[in-house]
Amino acid sequence: MPPPYLSGAGRLVLKDVLMLAGSVLMIADSAKQIVNSTSLVNPKNERVSG
């Protein structure tokens, strides 16, 4: 039987890195939604460009 590719600690590190990457994406998307919905430059909430 071949040895496992990752030990127990390696799997935990990989899981933690994937969880961190997912949370960074979620935080960035939430921040973008907040910035787009509360613009001080465009108080009527009209889409200017993009």
C-alpha positions in Angstrom: 0.0 0.0 0.0 1.5 3.4 -1.0 2.1 6.0 1.7 -0.4 8.9 1.8 0.4 12.0 -0.2 -0.2 14.3 2.7 0.1 13.6 6.4 -2.6 14.6 8.8 -0.9 18.0 9.4 -0.5 18.6 5.6 -4.2 18.0 5.1 -5.1 20.5 7.8 -2.8 23.1 6.3 -4.3 22.5 2.9 -7.8 22.8 4.3 -7.0 26.0 6.2 -5.5 27.6 3.0 -8.6 26.7 1.0 -10.9 28.1 3.7 -8.8 31.3 3.9 -8.9 31.8 0.1 -12.7 31.3 0.1 -13.2 33.8 2.9 -11.0 36.4 1.1 -13.1 36.1 -2.0 -16.3 36.4 0.0 -15.1 39.5 1.9 -14.0 41.1 -1.4 -17.3 40.5 -3.0 -19.2 41.8 0.0 -17.0 44.9 0.2 -17.7 45.5 -3.6 -21.4 45.3 -3.0 -21.3 47.7 -0.1 -19.2 50.2 -2.0 -21.5 50.0 -5.0 -24.7 50.4 -2.9 -23.4 53.3 -0.7 -21.7 55.7 -3.2 -21.2 59.2 -1.9 -20.2 60.4 -5.4 -23.5 59.2 -6.9 -26.2 59.6 -4.3 -29.1 58.7 -6.6 -27.5 55.2 -7.0 -27.4 55.5 -10.8 -24.9 53.4 -12.7 -22.3 55.7 -14.0 -20.0 53.3 -16.0 -18.8 49.8 -16.0 
